Amino acid sequence: MEQPVGVGFTQGTGNIVDEVGLAEQFLGFYRIFVNTFEVQNRKTYLTGESYAGFYIPYIANAFLDQNETSTFNLGGIMLGDPIIGDGALQKEGTFKPHQVSV
């Protein structure tokens, strides 16, 4: 499944503004999918590559937050060559960690 709407071959107009909204949309789709094909109580493995490094963790977290394993039974995730942060921040010498005073 390509996510979010508007990438790849998906049809429609995207209306999300962040990864939390993306995860919510995915949960809605996935609930309909599970009920339509009667695949309740099966483990689900989320996989992705590249920019999915941003999306998959949010979708996995949303699965876990549902606390409803008959539909959202997360078995694991796999990310291939993921983007996990802002590339400009990851360049050597440009990242300045935020310091917290205690």
HELIX and SHEET records of a PDB file:
HELIX    1   1 GLU A   19  THR A   36  1                                  18    
HELIX    2   2 ALA A   52  GLN A   66  1                                  15    
HELIX    3   3 GLY A   87  GLN A   90  1                                   4    
SHEET    1   A 2 LYS A  43  SER A  50  0                                        
SHEET    2   A 2 ASN A  73  PRO A  82  1                                        
END                                                                             
